[in-house]
Amino acid sequence: MYVRFPAGYEPPLHSHKASERILVNRGTLMLRTAYGDEMRKPEGAYFVIKSGLVHETMCVGPEDCFCYISLDRAFDVIPFLKP
C-alpha cells in the first residue's frame, strides 16, 4: 500500500502481526521502539519492522511522508498497553 503520513504524525506505541517492509519515498520517518531505540529513516531508506515489534513511526520534518508499505499478511494494529 502507498501511504501518506502528515508532517508531525505520531501514532501511539503499537505492533502488528505482519512484518512491514517500508520504502520512504519522500520525507523522513523516525522509528522508535518500546525500548527507546530511535532510528531516523530519510528519503530513499528501506527497512523492515518485524512482526510483534512494539514501535511508533513518526513523520518528522517540515514535509509530509510518502511511503510504500508491503506486508506479509493482513494489516492489523495492536495497541500497546503499558503494564
Buried (B, 14 or more C-beta within 10 A) or exposed (E): EEEEBEBEBEEEBBBBBBBBBBBBBEBBBBBBBBEEEEEEBEBEBEBEBEBEBBBBBBBBBEEBBBBEBEBEEEEEEEEEEEE
